[in-house]
Amino acid sequence: MDWDQLELNPRIIASVRRVKLKSVREALCVSGPDLQRLTGLSRSDVQQLQSAAATACRRRPPTPAVLLQRGECGLRLSVGCPVLDELLRGGLPVGGVTELCGESGAGKTQLALQLCLSVQYPAQYGGLDSGAVYICTEDSFPIRRLQQLILGQSSLRPDVPLDLISRRGFSDHVYVEHAADLGALQVCLSRRVPLLLARRHVRLLVVDSVAALFRSEFLASDWLERSKQLISFSHTLHTLSLEFNTPVLCINQVTDVFGSDDSLGPVSGAVSPALGLAWANQVMVRLMMRRLQGTVARGDQSSALRRLEVAFAPHLARDGRNAAVWREGVLGVDGSDRCVITQTDVL
């Protein structure tokens, strides 16, 4: 979208063009203070600019988000837990990109692995009767944890007949790819993943994590090129999701949020998803997973308490559910679990 299509003061438009911000989306990759420094605009002008750009980027042709609001796309991929599925109205939407962000150790990868197994069940049990492709961009694939989750499926999914679980060769239908740089990621998404989708070997795409490569390959001065690459990456994900009616799950890191006062440190406990507005405008659903300072016990197991929250989604209310990571997988915490929660984390 061109700048002339925005309802902005011509003086603001002239300033952004002078610093070679050619498209509206590129402005969303730059922070407010950086835009002030680059353009010489006032804080009020920059706020108007960012608001107009964000609004314009949402005026796109009908996407899964719009279809979802109209009730035309009701298929979901179950998380494998009734408590968490209730929060998500049945699970992840099949069309569109879902982001799962949180700090290290929050349980993001655990939930992604669980979805790689859930997708293999028939539709009557919340699955899509197909496999998953898991793209690792930083750490090696957690194969031991996947095997542990496979062994725990009968405990995690009491709603599924035991003979159906035993017949499933779960590990044979999780395809693992490693991408060490953006070039390898692009090759994977443009060649191997479409082939797996076209042959119906998979119906779930997981990228773990989306921030790793975009953070490591670009300097601060390369923000314009990073913005272009990020938008191209997002377009590829949306194209795959729409063409093959496939849910896409992107795991994202977080950064500390610094206060506006004179303190030199971040606001206590405040974090924000990485990659800024440029990425936020590309996802349909944003989920956040937090690790709380409390524990929960069940039988001979204990786990740190987690919380899965809806940050934004066109079809969901902003809400959350407490959860825990057990040997068999991630489950919402209910009255049957014995919780020990610190005062600061009572929700």
Secondary structure, 3 states (H helix, E strand, C coil): CCHHHCCCCHHHHHHHHHCCCCCHHHHCCCCHHHHHHHHCCCHHHHHHHHHHHHHHHHCCCCCHHHHHHHCCCCCEECCCCHHHHHHCCCCEECCEEEEEEECCCCCHHHHHHHHHHHCCCCHHHCCCCCEEEEEECCCCCCHHHHHHHHHCHHHHCCCCCHHHHHHCCHHHHEEEEECCCHHHHHHHHHHHHHHHHHCCCEEEEEEECHHHHHHHCCCHHHHHHHHHHHHHHHHHHHHHHHHHCCEEEEEECEEEEECCCCCCCEEEEEEEECCHHHHHCCCCEEEEEEEEEEEEEECCEEEEEEEEEEEECCCCCCCEEEEEEECCEEEECCCCCEEEECHHHCC
